[in-house]
Amino acid sequence: MNGNEEVQTLHLDWETLYSKPAFVQRVLVSGLKRTKDDIITKNVKPLLQAENFGDIVKKAEAVSDRLQQLGIFSRIKIEIDTCKGANANDNGYDVRYVVQESGRLKMGYYTMVGQNDGSLEFNFRSPNVLGRAEEVKLDYIYGTKHTRGFGLSLKKPLNGNPDTWFGARAYREQGDYPWSGYKETDHGAGLDLSFLSLLGNHNLRWEGVWRDLRCLSNLSSFRVREQAGHSLKSSLIHTYVRDTRDDMVLPTRGTLLKMTQEYAGIGGNANFFKHGVEFQANQALPLSSVVQVCLAGGIVRPLRDTTVNITDRYFLGGPLTLRGFNKNGIGPHSDGNALGGDVYCMGGLHLYTPLPFRPGSGGFGELFRSHFFVNAGNCGNVENFSLDQVNKENWKAFQNSLRLSYGLGVVLRLGSLARLELNYVLPVWKQAGDSASPGVQLGVGISFL
């Protein structure tokens, strides 16, 4: 018998083993201290439906993943063995999970990257407080642009299901917005429900926030100054996400679809409806290259004969959105302050390739990609927006004032969520009042167009 025949025989033995009729006779979990039995029982039930050994292995791993999603264990080990004892069945198996529960108190700090700014978050977390995966978290954020904030939050899975979570949060945040000439302090509270459907992930949230807007200086635009003062917003927000990408930072395939709807007007003096959508598609090409198409847009409309506050409007421009322009440098301005728009659209076509000559291939060099791109978009106001004949001229003017830029650069992966871009950009379509930034542009963040 030659070597090839031995490998084939071994393969057939594994196939026979995996298809062998079998069932789970007992599920054992050792290492539990604070965790209640009922939340474990609900999540291990799928094991009892296994019909062969291969099915037992797959379901045991799936159950382990679900237990890990609860966030109450620091380690989970799976052991599968034939069932032993007086009542053991010839086809019966024991599945044992050896777990280690997370500590009662966890402290940590994280560096977070936003829209070209950074912050440091300190937090204290107490997981599995009452034994059913409840978590209490206290956090403090210190960031650039005079950003400060702290919050207290609680979350727990409903009915022990790691795909359905209920959360509550109270917070205080403050920050400067120099591009618009104001600073804002928020005191808020929120309730949210996250759940999974056949179409994707959903989050339904109620948010109530008391906002105090102040001008940064006497040089702030009158259009900004007239909005200074206190406002109260109470809104319902629904977010839908379907993400099939193989990576969040530098995907090679898959798509992302995100839609957000917000209705403000459940009390308070903010009354508007806001809808936004984002789409991204990735396709691998030869030579380890990837082409990416991005689209995004949104509209916000006032209700009850009110106006939309500057903090609720759309802003566009900067190294994370429309490259070749300064941050929020596109759209309505007054005396150098960005006022935001009630409608925006943007799109991008990108080509990512390995670095020339592939330095550091298989190691540090894999964190880098060459980047070629074309971006286009607009942000503005379309009064009484609709698609009827009455507003055709307003909509046509919006279409005719698109901005366009193109360029090339280098992308560096920063962990599993963020990235850094260093690009050389040329803005070729501009409008009067835009704040353009041709040449070298640096961007750091999580969400890029």
Sequence and secondary structure as in RCSB ss.txt:
>XXXX:A:sequence
MNGNEEVQTLHLDWETLYSKPAFVQRVLVSGLKRTKDDIITKNVKPLLQAENFGDIVKKAEAVSDRLQQLGIFSR
IKIEIDTCKGANANDNGYDVRYVVQESGRLKMGYYTMVGQNDGSLEFNFRSPNVLGRAEEVKLDYIYGTKHTRGF
GLSLKKPLNGNPDTWFGARAYREQGDYPWSGYKETDHGAGLDLSFLSLLGNHNLRWEGVWRDLRCLSNLSSFRVR
EQAGHSLKSSLIHTYVRDTRDDMVLPTRGTLLKMTQEYAGIGGNANFFKHGVEFQANQALPLSSVVQVCLAGGIV
RPLRDTTVNITDRYFLGGPLTLRGFNKNGIGPHSDGNALGGDVYCMGGLHLYTPLPFRPGSGGFGELFRSHFFVN
AGNCGNVENFSLDQVNKENWKAFQNSLRLSYGLGVVLRLGSLARLELNYVLPVWKQAGDSASPGVQLGVGISFL
>XXXX:A:secstr
  HHHHHHHHHHHHHHHHHSB EEEEEEEE  SSS HHHHHHHHGGGGG  BHHHHHHHHHHHHHHHHHTT EEE
EEEEEEE  STT  TTEEEEEEEEEE  S EEEEEEEE SS EEEEEEEEEESSSSSS EEEEEEEEESTT EEE
EEEEEEEGGG TT EEEEEEEEEEEEETTTTEEEEEEEEEEEEEEE SS EEEEEEEEEEEEEEESSTTS HHHH
TT EEEEEEEEEEEEEEE  S SSS SSEEEEEEEEEEEEEEES  EEEEEEEEEEEEEETTTEEEEEEEEEEEE
EE TT    GGGSB B STTSSTTB TT BS EETTEE  BSEEEEEEEEEEE  TT TTTTTGGGGEEEEEEEE
EEEEE  TT  SSGGGHHHHHHHHTT EEEEEEEEEEEETTTEEEEEEEEEEEE  TT  B  EEEEEEES   
